[in-house]
Amino acid sequence: MNDLLPGLSQSLNAHPVFVHFPIALWTFGLVVWALGWFLKNQAFMKSASWTFHAGTLTAFVAVMTGFLASNSLGHDSAGHDFVHVHRNFMITATALGLLTSILLLVLPRKASWTPWILAGALLSTVVVTTLGADRGALLVYKYGMGTRNPAPATGSGHSHGEAGNSDHDQPANTNKESTSNHKH
């Protein structure tokens, strides 16, 4: 497994494998659906609907693996409290995705108000997903959550004195091998 999938074999959990599917599928579904609505192309809208449904299914897997990942990290990890913010966004996004998938299946196709309801539901799902994904990126890149080299638990920023250079501007790098040969 190490030779075939070296990155996956080093992963602390399966969550990173699944998180990108709902983000990509829901966003792509929204774009294709909007094109179908604008171009009055039912084939686009139907393809977009199935793409969105696939995103909803994968969101459930992402949420389940997220819970498993969160439980394995411990309560005293740097950024642990922020995990709850990410989790709440993504549970909300998954609920919106489920609601939107149901609406895509049950709303009447010919009603003049249907596209407006669907546009709002699709867009809401993608916006909440984007906000939650951003918080997930912050957990990884600022706090080192889910990596082998988590960022140290500090309450304050760190600066080398350069203007505009602070911890939130740069990804955490606690890999001693890559920093030990660095010359100032």
N, CA and C atoms as a LAMMPS dump frame, in Angstrom:
ITEM: TIMESTEP
0
ITEM: NUMBER OF ATOMS
552
ITEM: BOX BOUNDS ff ff ff
-5.0000000000000000e+02 5.0000000000000000e+02
-5.0000000000000000e+02 5.0000000000000000e+02
-5.0000000000000000e+02 5.0000000000000000e+02
ITEM: ATOMS id mol type element x y z
1 1 1 N 0.829 -1.186 0
2 1 2 C 0 0 0
3 1 3 C 0.877 1.255 0
4 2 1 N 1.996 1.246 0.711
5 2 2 C 2.875 2.406 0.771
6 2 3 C 3.384 2.815 -0.599
7 3 1 N 3.7 1.848 -1.452
8 3 2 C 4.213 2.174 -2.786
9 3 3 C 3.121 2.695 -3.703
10 4 1 N 1.937 2.125 -3.627
11 4 2 C 0.842 2.519 -4.496
12 4 3 C 0.213 3.844 -4.07
13 5 1 N -0.05 4.001 -2.792
14 5 2 C -0.691 5.205 -2.258
15 5 3 C 0.092 5.724 -1.052
16 6 1 N 1.261 6.295 -1.282
17 6 2 C 2.081 6.728 -0.142
18 6 3 C 1.434 7.838 0.681
19 7 1 N 0.725 8.732 0.051
20 7 2 C 0.06 9.796 0.8
21 7 3 C -1.035 9.258 1.689
22 8 1 N -1.871 8.388 1.131
23 8 2 C -2.962 7.804 1.909
24 8 3 C -2.43 6.94 3.045
25 9 1 N -1.344 6.223 2.803
26 9 2 C -0.807 5.374 3.865
27 9 3 C -0.25 6.198 5.022
28 10 1 N 0.078 7.462 4.795
29 10 2 C 0.565 8.332 5.856
30 10 3 C -0.551 9.125 6.529
31 11 1 N -1.748 9.072 5.974
32 11 2 C -2.869 9.826 6.518
33 11 3 C -3.284 9.261 7.866
34 12 1 N -3.629 10.161 8.774
35 12 2 C -4.049 9.736 10.107
36 12 3 C -5.483 9.229 10.12
37 13 1 N -6.265 9.581 9.084
38 13 2 C -7.649 9.127 8.994
39 13 3 C -8.112 9.258 7.546
40 14 1 N -9.291 8.769 7.25
41 14 2 C -9.804 8.744 5.877
42 14 3 C -10.543 10.02 5.475
43 15 1 N -10.763 10.935 6.397
44 15 2 C -11.547 12.139 6.106
45 15 3 C -11.039 12.931 4.895
46 16 1 N -9.724 13.159 4.758
47 16 2 C -9.249 13.936 3.607
48 16 3 C -9.571 13.299 2.254
49 17 1 N -9.76 11.995 2.234
50 17 2 C -10.075 11.317 0.975
51 17 3 C -11.466 11.7 0.479
52 18 1 N -12.388 11.963 1.385
53 18 2 C -13.791 12.156 1.007
54 18 3 C -14.264 13.602 0.98
55 19 1 N -13.567 14.512 1.649
56 19 2 C -14.089 15.869 1.81
57 19 3 C -14.233 16.64 0.511
58 20 1 N -13.426 16.338 -0.463
59 20 2 C -13.443 17.127 -1.698
60 20 3 C -14.597 16.766 -2.629
61 21 1 N -15.153 15.586 -2.482
62 21 2 C -16.235 15.168 -3.388
63 21 3 C -17.48 16.042 -3.272
64 22 1 N -18.054 16.239 -2.082
65 22 2 C -19.248 17.09 -2.043
66 22 3 C -18.947 18.53 -2.452
67 23 1 N -17.78 19.028 -2.098
68 23 2 C -17.424 20.398 -2.483
69 23 3 C -17.428 20.527 -4
70 24 1 N -16.738 19.626 -4.672
71 24 2 C -16.632 19.682 -6.135
72 24 3 C -17.963 19.366 -6.815
73 25 1 N -18.643 18.324 -6.36
74 25 2 C -19.886 17.907 -7.016
75 25 3 C -20.991 18.941 -6.836
76 26 1 N -21.15 19.485 -5.635
77 26 2 C -22.184 20.503 -5.417
78 26 3 C -21.882 21.778 -6.206
79 27 1 N -20.619 22.188 -6.209
80 27 2 C -20.257 23.408 -6.943
81 27 3 C -20.444 23.211 -8.445
82 28 1 N -19.975 22.088 -8.959
83 28 2 C -20.15 21.784 -10.384
84 28 3 C -21.633 21.654 -10.719
85 29 1 N -22.387 21 -9.855
86 29 2 C -23.828 20.865 -10.067
87 29 3 C -24.515 22.215 -10.148
88 30 1 N -24.153 23.141 -9.259
89 30 2 C -24.726 24.491 -9.286
90 30 3 C -24.402 25.198 -10.6
91 31 1 N -23.148 25.136 -11.027
92 31 2 C -22.727 25.822 -12.257
93 31 3 C -23.457 25.24 -13.473
94 32 1 N -23.51 23.928 -13.582
95 32 2 C -24.171 23.297 -14.732
96 32 3 C -25.68 23.554 -14.689
97 33 1 N -26.264 23.505 -13.492
98 33 2 C -27.694 23.783 -13.363
99 33 3 C -28.005 25.214 -13.795
100 34 1 N -27.179 26.177 -13.357
101 34 2 C -27.377 27.578 -13.734
102 34 3 C -27.235 27.758 -15.247
103 35 1 N -26.267 27.08 -15.846
104 35 2 C -26.129 27.124 -17.312
105 35 3 C -27.374 26.557 -17.988
106 36 1 N -27.865 25.439 -17.458
107 36 2 C -29.078 24.836 -18.016
108 36 3 C -30.278 25.753 -17.91
109 37 1 N -30.397 26.44 -16.782
110 37 2 C -31.507 27.381 -16.582
111 37 3 C -31.374 28.554 -17.555
112 38 1 N -30.17 29.114 -17.647
113 38 2 C -29.925 30.25 -18.524
114 38 3 C -30.146 29.885 -19.997
115 39 1 N -29.644 28.703 -20.39
116 39 2 C -29.746 28.265 -21.788
117 39 3 C -31.051 27.535 -22.092
118 40 1 N -31.897 27.358 -21.055
119 40 2 C -33.148 26.605 -21.19
120 40 3 C -32.882 25.189 -21.716
121 41 1 N -31.856 24.555 -21.158
122 41 2 C -31.421 23.231 -21.581
123 41 3 C -31.736 22.229 -20.474
124 42 1 N -32.78 21.442 -20.668
125 42 2 C -33.223 20.481 -19.658
126 42 3 C -32.198 19.372 -19.43
127 43 1 N -31.447 19.012 -20.463
128 43 2 C -30.425 17.973 -20.294
129 43 3 C -29.343 18.443 -19.311
130 44 1 N -28.944 19.707 -19.407
131 44 2 C -27.974 20.262 -18.456
132 44 3 C -28.54 20.207 -17.039
133 45 1 N -29.796 20.625 -16.902
134 45 2 C -30.395 20.671 -15.57
135 45 3 C -30.54 19.279 -14.97
136 46 1 N -30.863 18.298 -15.805
137 46 2 C -30.989 16.924 -15.317
138 46 3 C -29.624 16.371 -14.907
139 47 1 N -28.598 16.619 -15.728
140 47 2 C -27.24 16.174 -15.377
141 47 3 C -26.771 16.845 -14.089
142 48 1 N -27.061 18.134 -13.978
143 48 2 C -26.679 18.868 -12.772
144 48 3 C -27.367 18.288 -11.542
145 49 1 N -28.616 17.916 -11.678
146 49 2 C -29.355 17.332 -10.55
147 49 3 C -28.691 16.055 -10.069
148 50 1 N -28.322 15.179 -10.999
149 50 2 C -27.685 13.921 -10.601
150 50 3 C -26.298 14.164 -10.012
151 51 1 N -25.607 15.154 -10.535
152 51 2 C -24.313 15.52 -9.964
153 51 3 C -24.503 16.004 -8.53
154 52 1 N -25.523 16.811 -8.314
155 52 2 C -25.808 17.32 -6.975
156 52 3 C -26.184 16.177 -6.027
157 53 1 N -26.984 15.224 -6.504
158 53 2 C -27.35 14.063 -5.671
159 53 3 C -26.098 13.29 -5.255
160 54 1 N -25.164 13.119 -6.191
161 54 2 C -23.914 12.417 -5.871
162 54 3 C -23.136 13.184 -4.803
163 55 1 N -23.154 14.506 -4.893
164 55 2 C -22.507 15.322 -3.867
165 55 3 C -23.136 15.121 -2.5
166 56 1 N -24.451 14.995 -2.478
167 56 2 C -25.151 14.785 -1.203
168 56 3 C -24.781 13.437 -0.594
169 57 1 N -24.724 12.414 -1.41
170 57 2 C -24.323 11.093 -0.896
171 57 3 C -22.905 11.131 -0.332
172 58 1 N -22 11.773 -1.059
173 58 2 C -20.619 11.814 -0.59
174 58 3 C -20.471 12.72 0.639
175 59 1 N -21.364 13.687 0.791
176 59 2 C -21.317 14.548 1.984
177 59 3 C -21.573 13.729 3.247
178 60 1 N -22.471 12.768 3.174
179 60 2 C -22.731 11.922 4.341
180 60 3 C -21.488 11.128 4.723
181 61 1 N -20.765 10.636 3.727
182 61 2 C -19.523 9.907 4
183 61 3 C -18.484 10.857 4.602
184 62 1 N -18.391 12.069 4.059
185 62 2 C -17.436 13.053 4.583
186 62 3 C -17.76 13.407 6.037
187 63 1 N -19.039 13.575 6.351
188 63 2 C -19.427 13.89 7.729
189 63 3 C -19.095 12.718 8.66
190 64 1 N -19.398 11.503 8.234
191 64 2 C -19.102 10.341 9.086
192 64 3 C -17.607 10.207 9.335
193 65 1 N -16.796 10.349 8.276
194 65 2 C -15.347 10.238 8.472
195 65 3 C -14.821 11.432 9.266
196 66 1 N -15.496 12.575 9.167
197 66 2 C -15.114 13.737 9.967
198 66 3 C -15.318 13.496 11.449
199 67 1 N -16.447 12.866 11.796
200 67 2 C -16.684 12.534 13.203
201 67 3 C -15.622 11.578 13.714
202 68 1 N -15.289 10.568 12.906
203 68 2 C -14.251 9.617 13.317
204 68 3 C -12.903 10.316 13.482
205 69 1 N -12.584 11.221 12.548
206 69 2 C -11.316 11.943 12.63
207 69 3 C -11.276 12.822 13.871
208 70 1 N -12.354 13.525 14.123
209 70 2 C -12.425 14.42 15.28
210 70 3 C -12.256 13.651 16.578
211 71 1 N -12.894 12.512 16.67
212 71 2 C -12.805 11.711 17.892
213 71 3 C -11.405 11.157 18.119
214 72 1 N -10.636 10.998 17.054
215 72 2 C -9.294 10.432 17.202
216 72 3 C -8.244 11.478 17.55
217 73 1 N -8.581 12.767 17.468
218 73 2 C -7.581 13.819 17.663
219 73 3 C -7.387 14.22 19.119
220 74 1 N -8.353 13.998 19.952
221 74 2 C -8.226 14.368 21.355
222 74 3 C -8.714 15.775 21.613
223 75 1 N -9.113 16.041 22.835
224 75 2 C -9.721 17.326 23.184
225 75 3 C -8.702 18.416 23.501
226 76 1 N -7.439 18.059 23.653
227 76 2 C -6.455 19.087 23.973
228 76 3 C -5.567 19.43 22.785
229 77 1 N -5.966 19.027 21.577
230 77 2 C -5.214 19.38 20.371
231 77 3 C -5.355 20.872 20.107
232 78 1 N -4.327 21.447 19.509
233 78 2 C -4.41 22.853 19.111
234 78 3 C -5.565 23.009 18.133
235 79 1 N -6.445 23.955 18.38
236 79 2 C -7.563 24.204 17.477
237 79 3 C -8.77 23.316 17.681
238 80 1 N -8.773 22.479 18.71
239 80 2 C -9.882 21.538 18.884
240 80 3 C -11.239 22.238 18.97
241 81 1 N -11.31 23.335 19.684
242 81 2 C -12.596 24.031 19.803
243 81 3 C -13.099 24.503 18.447
244 82 1 N -12.175 24.827 17.549
245 82 2 C -12.556 25.281 16.212
246 82 3 C -13.105 24.141 15.354
247 83 1 N -12.798 22.895 15.72
248 83 2 C -13.352 21.735 15.011
249 83 3 C -14.881 21.797 15.035
250 84 1 N -15.442 22.27 16.146
251 84 2 C -16.893 22.338 16.279
252 84 3 C -17.5 23.348 15.305
253 85 1 N -16.797 24.43 15.041
254 85 2 C -17.274 25.423 14.063
255 85 3 C -17.32 24.781 12.681
256 86 1 N -16.239 24.118 12.299
257 86 2 C -16.174 23.416 11.003
258 86 3 C -17.275 22.358 10.918
259 87 1 N -17.388 21.558 11.966
260 87 2 C -18.403 20.501 12.001
261 87 3 C -19.804 21.074 11.807
262 88 1 N -20.133 22.145 12.51
263 88 2 C -21.479 22.719 12.415
264 88 3 C -21.775 23.251 11.017
265 89 1 N -20.797 23.893 10.397
266 89 2 C -20.987 24.341 9.02
267 89 3 C -21.255 23.153 8.093
268 90 1 N -20.469 22.085 8.256
269 90 2 C -20.584 20.972 7.322
270 90 3 C -21.843 20.125 7.567
271 91 1 N -22.283 20.024 8.802
272 91 2 C -23.559 19.345 9.063
273 91 3 C -24.698 20.159 8.454
274 92 1 N -24.631 21.474 8.601
275 92 2 C -25.647 22.346 7.991
276 92 3 C -25.623 22.219 6.478
277 93 1 N -24.425 22.21 5.896
278 93 2 C -24.302 22.056 4.439
279 93 3 C -24.888 20.723 3.978
280 94 1 N -24.633 19.67 4.727
281 94 2 C -25.161 18.349 4.361
282 94 3 C -26.681 18.336 4.465
283 95 1 N -27.222 18.964 5.495
284 95 2 C -28.689 19.057 5.622
285 95 3 C -29.272 19.86 4.471
286 96 1 N -28.632 20.968 4.115
287 96 2 C -29.086 21.756 2.962
288 96 3 C -28.968 20.953 1.671
289 97 1 N -27.889 20.19 1.541
290 97 2 C -27.713 19.339 0.359
291 97 3 C -28.818 18.306 0.252
292 98 1 N -29.176 17.699 1.381
293 98 2 C -30.26 16.719 1.384
294 98 3 C -31.583 17.382 1.01
295 99 1 N -31.876 18.522 1.617
296 99 2 C -33.096 19.253 1.29
297 99 3 C -33.121 19.633 -0.192
298 100 1 N -32.007 20.127 -0.7
299 100 2 C -31.925 20.514 -2.105
300 100 3 C -32.108 19.312 -3.016
301 101 1 N -31.505 18.186 -2.673
302 101 2 C -31.68 16.97 -3.479
303 101 3 C -33.143 16.542 -3.512
304 102 1 N -33.813 16.65 -2.372
305 102 2 C -35.247 16.305 -2.33
306 102 3 C -36.038 17.274 -3.202
307 103 1 N -35.736 18.565 -3.091
308 103 2 C -36.429 19.555 -3.919
309 103 3 C -36.199 19.3 -5.408
310 104 1 N -34.984 18.931 -5.765
311 104 2 C -34.689 18.628 -7.171
312 104 3 C -35.532 17.457 -7.681
313 105 1 N -35.878 16.561 -6.793
314 105 2 C -36.681 15.394 -7.176
315 105 3 C -38.181 15.661 -7.194
316 106 1 N -38.674 16.51 -6.279
317 106 2 C -40.125 16.602 -6.101
318 106 3 C -40.786 17.868 -6.643
319 107 1 N -40.019 18.932 -6.833
320 107 2 C -40.671 20.16 -7.301
321 107 3 C -41.143 20.007 -8.747
322 108 1 N -42.285 20.594 -9.06
323 108 2 C -42.803 20.497 -10.434
324 108 3 C -41.873 21.2 -11.414
325 109 1 N -41.582 20.542 -12.51
326 109 2 C -40.642 21.076 -13.508
327 109 3 C -41.187 22.29 -14.259
328 110 1 N -42.465 22.35 -14.45
329 110 2 C -43.063 23.388 -15.304
330 110 3 C -43.48 24.646 -14.552
331 111 1 N -43.466 24.623 -13.229
332 111 2 C -43.896 25.796 -12.468
333 111 3 C -42.881 26.927 -12.64
334 112 1 N -43.368 28.14 -12.79
335 112 2 C -42.486 29.284 -13.026
336 112 3 C -41.622 29.616 -11.81
337 113 1 N -42.068 29.254 -10.62
338 113 2 C -41.33 29.557 -9.398
339 113 3 C -40.282 28.501 -9.053
340 114 1 N -40.359 27.326 -9.651
341 114 2 C -39.448 26.225 -9.315
342 114 3 C -37.971 26.595 -9.497
343 115 1 N -37.577 27.173 -10.639
344 115 2 C -36.15 27.479 -10.786
345 115 3 C -35.624 28.445 -9.72
346 116 1 N -36.451 29.36 -9.267
347 116 2 C -36.016 30.312 -8.242
348 116 3 C -35.784 29.618 -6.905
349 117 1 N -36.666 28.706 -6.553
350 117 2 C -36.506 27.937 -5.304
351 117 3 C -35.249 27.077 -5.397
352 118 1 N -35.081 26.399 -6.529
353 118 2 C -33.91 25.535 -6.699
354 118 3 C -32.612 26.338 -6.722
355 119 1 N -32.622 27.485 -7.374
356 119 2 C -31.418 28.325 -7.411
357 119 3 C -31.025 28.74 -5.995
358 120 1 N -31.996 29.13 -5.202
359 120 2 C -31.711 29.51 -3.816
360 120 3 C -31.183 28.352 -2.995
361 121 1 N -31.77 27.182 -3.174
362 121 2 C -31.337 25.996 -2.419
363 121 3 C -29.937 25.549 -2.85
364 122 1 N -29.7 25.512 -4.15
365 122 2 C -28.383 25.12 -4.656
366 122 3 C -27.309 26.096 -4.183
367 123 1 N -27.584 27.386 -4.334
368 123 2 C -26.617 28.406 -3.942
369 123 3 C -26.363 28.386 -2.434
370 124 1 N -27.407 28.233 -1.635
371 124 2 C -27.246 28.174 -0.175
372 124 3 C -26.351 27.005 0.223
373 125 1 N -26.563 25.868 -0.402
374 125 2 C -25.744 24.697 -0.092
375 125 3 C -24.28 24.967 -0.405
376 126 1 N -24.015 25.535 -1.566
377 126 2 C -22.631 25.791 -1.974
378 126 3 C -21.98 26.869 -1.102
379 127 1 N -22.717 27.899 -0.727
380 127 2 C -22.148 28.954 0.123
381 127 3 C -21.789 28.4 1.5
382 128 1 N -22.693 27.661 2.122
383 128 2 C -22.409 27.1 3.452
384 128 3 C -21.267 26.086 3.359
385 129 1 N -21.234 25.311 2.285
386 129 2 C -20.143 24.358 2.081
387 129 3 C -18.808 25.084 1.973
388 130 1 N -18.78 26.177 1.236
389 130 2 C -17.547 26.952 1.068
390 130 3 C -17.07 27.51 2.403
391 131 1 N -17.981 28.031 3.199
392 131 2 C -17.613 28.547 4.52
393 131 3 C -17.067 27.429 5.411
394 132 1 N -17.721 26.28 5.391
395 132 2 C -17.255 25.148 6.198
396 132 3 C -15.924 24.596 5.715
397 133 1 N -15.751 24.52 4.4
398 133 2 C -14.488 24.031 3.845
399 133 3 C -13.344 24.974 4.194
400 134 1 N -13.622 26.267 4.199
401 134 2 C -12.609 27.241 4.591
402 134 3 C -12.176 26.997 6.038
403 135 1 N -13.13 26.708 6.903
404 135 2 C -12.786 26.433 8.31
405 135 3 C -12.005 25.13 8.424
406 136 1 N -12.313 24.158 7.578
407 136 2 C -11.541 22.92 7.559
408 136 3 C -10.105 23.17 7.121
409 137 1 N -9.928 24.036 6.113
410 137 2 C -8.578 24.388 5.665
411 137 3 C -7.812 25.094 6.781
412 138 1 N -8.486 25.946 7.527
413 138 2 C -7.851 26.63 8.642
414 138 3 C -7.382 25.622 9.696
415 139 1 N -8.188 24.613 9.947
416 139 2 C -7.794 23.584 10.911
417 139 3 C -6.513 22.877 10.483
418 140 1 N -6.386 22.602 9.199
419 140 2 C -5.199 21.905 8.705
420 140 3 C -4.004 22.843 8.63
421 141 1 N -4.183 23.994 7.989
422 141 2 C -3.038 24.846 7.683
423 141 3 C -2.6 25.758 8.818
424 142 1 N -3.502 26.101 9.706
425 142 2 C -3.096 26.919 10.852
426 142 3 C -2.776 26.055 12.068
427 143 1 N -3.65 25.081 12.347
428 143 2 C -3.496 24.286 13.562
429 143 3 C -2.832 22.933 13.335
430 144 1 N -2.636 22.541 12.082
431 144 2 C -1.996 21.259 11.805
432 144 3 C -2.871 20.067 12.133
433 145 1 N -4.187 20.267 12.254
434 145 2 C -5.107 19.173 12.583
435 145 3 C -5.046 18.079 11.521
436 146 1 N -4.941 16.862 11.97
437 146 2 C -4.952 15.721 11.066
438 146 3 C -3.632 15.473 10.369
439 147 1 N -2.594 16.198 10.772
440 147 2 C -1.28 15.973 10.175
441 147 3 C -0.369 15.324 11.204
442 148 1 N 0.717 14.812 10.755
443 148 2 C 1.669 14.185 11.672
444 148 3 C 2.469 15.227 12.45
445 149 1 N 2.486 16.455 11.966
446 149 2 C 3.242 17.525 12.599
447 149 3 C 2.299 18.657 12.976
448 150 1 N 1.46 18.461 13.975
449 150 2 C 0.519 19.532 14.332
450 150 3 C 1.249 20.773 14.83
451 151 1 N 0.605 21.893 14.595
452 151 2 C 1.158 23.162 15.075
453 151 3 C 1.178 23.153 16.593
454 152 1 N 2.174 23.792 17.206
455 152 2 C 2.196 23.836 18.675
456 152 3 C 1.013 24.622 19.199
457 153 1 N 0.534 24.219 20.363
458 153 2 C -0.6 24.9 20.99
459 153 3 C -0.112 26.194 21.614
460 154 1 N -0.333 27.291 20.905
461 154 2 C 0.034 28.6 21.44
462 154 3 C -1.171 29.496 21.351
463 155 1 N -1.283 30.391 22.272
464 155 2 C -2.412 31.304 22.276
465 155 3 C -2.129 32.59 21.525
466 156 1 N -0.872 32.834 21.165
467 156 2 C -0.551 34.093 20.502
468 156 3 C 0.176 33.839 19.196
469 157 1 N 0.251 34.889 18.39
470 157 2 C 0.924 34.784 17.102
471 157 3 C 2.429 34.753 17.269
472 158 1 N 3.135 34.537 16.186
473 158 2 C 4.578 34.476 16.169
474 158 3 C 5.049 35.304 14.989
475 159 1 N 6.084 36.066 15.175
476 159 2 C 6.578 36.895 14.091
477 159 3 C 8.091 36.961 14.141
478 160 1 N 8.708 37.035 12.973
479 160 2 C 10.152 37.222 12.882
480 160 3 C 10.491 38.695 12.741
481 161 1 N 9.482 39.557 12.872
482 161 2 C 9.716 40.982 12.802
483 161 3 C 9.473 41.579 11.426
484 162 1 N 9.274 40.755 10.386
485 162 2 C 8.999 41.292 9.065
486 162 3 C 7.575 41.815 9.029
487 163 1 N 7.352 42.891 8.334
488 163 2 C 6.007 43.47 8.21
489 163 3 C 5.095 42.484 7.501
490 164 1 N 3.895 42.315 8.052
491 164 2 C 2.892 41.45 7.427
492 164 3 C 3.145 39.973 7.595
493 165 1 N 4.155 39.571 8.375
494 165 2 C 4.447 38.158 8.534
495 165 3 C 3.987 37.718 9.916
496 166 1 N 2.946 36.913 9.959
497 166 2 C 2.48 36.363 11.222
498 166 3 C 2.06 34.924 11.001
499 167 1 N 1.753 34.227 12.059
500 167 2 C 1.392 32.817 11.948
501 167 3 C 0.22 32.582 11.023
502 168 1 N -0.765 33.473 11.038
503 168 2 C -1.921 33.212 10.186
504 168 3 C -1.627 33.522 8.721
505 169 1 N -0.481 34.157 8.425
506 169 2 C -0.096 34.402 7.038
507 169 3 C 0.644 33.222 6.44
508 170 1 N 1.298 32.42 7.274
509 170 2 C 2.136 31.333 6.789
510 170 3 C 1.634 30.002 7.325
511 171 1 N 1.731 28.915 6.522
512 171 2 C 1.354 27.608 7.049
513 171 3 C 2.337 27.173 8.128
514 172 1 N 1.804 26.427 9.099
515 172 2 C 2.662 25.916 10.167
516 172 3 C 3.627 24.907 9.585
517 173 1 N 4.911 25.011 9.945
518 173 2 C 5.9 24.039 9.507
519 173 3 C 6.688 23.625 10.733
520 174 1 N 6.33 22.473 11.254
521 174 2 C 7.029 21.996 12.434
522 174 3 C 7.916 20.816 12.092
523 175 1 N 8.157 20.599 10.815
524 175 2 C 9.016 19.509 10.381
525 175 3 C 10.462 19.931 10.604
526 176 1 N 11.103 19.374 11.617
527 176 2 C 12.449 19.773 11.999
528 176 3 C 13.46 19.501 10.889
529 177 1 N 13.25 18.444 10.098
530 177 2 C 14.197 18.11 9.046
531 177 3 C 14.266 19.214 7.999
532 178 1 N 13.105 19.763 7.619
533 178 2 C 13.108 20.784 6.578
534 178 3 C 13.565 22.139 7.093
535 179 1 N 13.478 22.39 8.395
536 179 2 C 13.881 23.699 8.919
537 179 3 C 15.28 23.687 9.517
538 180 1 N 15.866 22.52 9.785
539 180 2 C 17.139 22.474 10.449
540 180 3 C 18.277 22.965 9.554
541 181 1 N 18.167 22.873 8.249
542 181 2 C 19.213 23.311 7.338
543 181 3 C 19.023 24.742 6.871
544 182 1 N 17.984 25.407 7.351
545 182 2 C 17.693 26.781 6.95
546 182 3 C 18.683 27.723 7.606
547 183 1 N 19.308 28.609 6.814
548 183 2 C 20.281 29.564 7.344
549 183 3 C 19.666 30.949 7.332
550 184 1 N 19.831 31.684 8.408
551 184 2 C 19.327 33.076 8.504
552 184 3 C 20.365 34.016 7.987
